Amino acid sequence: MDTCPPLHQATAAAATNGAPLHLDLAGVPFMDVSALHLLLDLQRDFQQRQASLAISGFQRQPTRLLTLTSSNHLLHCTPPHNLVSTLV
């Protein structure tokens, strides 16, 4: 809850400028629904502006959250820490 607003504000600027953005979540061992909502909102914002958003580094618990909510197919996850290889 504490980190979502500043993260959204920082990444929204990149979406507005149309600049590509890569989020590395390797240091995020836990993610709740607030963070998932933030990532899905960011994905939508970047798609609407035809900007590139890539997300990598999903650890076990965030991966599980994405799977349980059927959200894993909605986010663009990139190697080397791609969601598909994490699930296998």
Buried (B, 14 or more C-beta within 10 A) or exposed (E): EEEBEEBBEEBBEBBEEEEEBEBEBEEBEEBEEEBBEBBBBBBEBBEEBEBBBBBBBBBEEBBBBBEEEEBBEEBBBBEEBBBEEBEE
